Amino acid sequence: MSRNWYLPLIGVDPVQQRKGYGSILLEHALKVCDQDSIPAYLESSNPENIPLYQRHGFEVLGTIQVRTCPPVTPMFRHPR
């Protein structure tokens, strides 16, 4: 059985965005993933966030879109 951390929500108050808080939140969770050798998975509903996740080692798996709903980008990160 494989397992991974699912990171469903990561958010920063819009007034505080672009100050590194998102990276701090990710680094905290990913440190645990790396210590336990567990991969991480998330889905980005905001295309502007994809570069942030990529800087932290996440890879785009594709795009999920159902009819006229906004697309969601699933992303995966192997432990380091």
N, C-alpha and C positions, 0 to 999 in steps of 0.2 A: 504494500500500500504506500503510495507516495503522499506526501503532505506538503503544504506550503502555507505561508502567511497570506491572508487576503486582507488588503488594506482598502476597506470600503470608502472611507471618508478622510480626507485631509483638507483642512480649510484654514484660511487666514483672513481675518477681517480686511475688507478691501482697503481701508485706510492704512493698514499695516503691511500691505503686499509690497513685494520687491525690496524687502529689507532683510531677507535671508531666513525668515521664520519658517517658511515651508521646507527649506533645506534642513533646518534644525529638527523639525518634526520627523522628516524622512530618515535622517541620520540616526535618530534615537531608535526607531523601529528596525531599521536595517542592521544596526549593530547587533541586536538580538538575533536576527535572522542569520547573520554571518557567524556569530558565536555558536549557534546550534546547527549550522550547515543546512539551513532551510531556505528554499527559494521564496520569493515574494511575488504576488500577483496583484494588479490593480486595474481598474477601468477608468479612463479619463474621459469625462464628458466635455472638457474644455480643451480644444486644440492648442491654446496658448500655453498649457501646462506640460505638454509633451516634451519640450526641450529640458525642462526641470527634471522630469523623471529620467530622461535619457542621460543627463549628467550624473545621475545616481545609479546608472547601470541597467536601467530598464530598457527592454527591447519591444518595439511595436510588433504585435502578433497579427494585426489586421484591422478591420473596421467592422463594427456591428451596427446595422441600421435596419429598422423595421418600418416599412412604408414611409411615412412622412416624419417620423420621429427624428430628432437630432442624432447624428452618429455618435457612437461610443468607441473609444480606442482601447482594446485590451492590451496590457503590457505585462511582461514577465522579467524577473531578475534572478539570475543564478546567485547563490551565495558566494562570497569572496573569502 
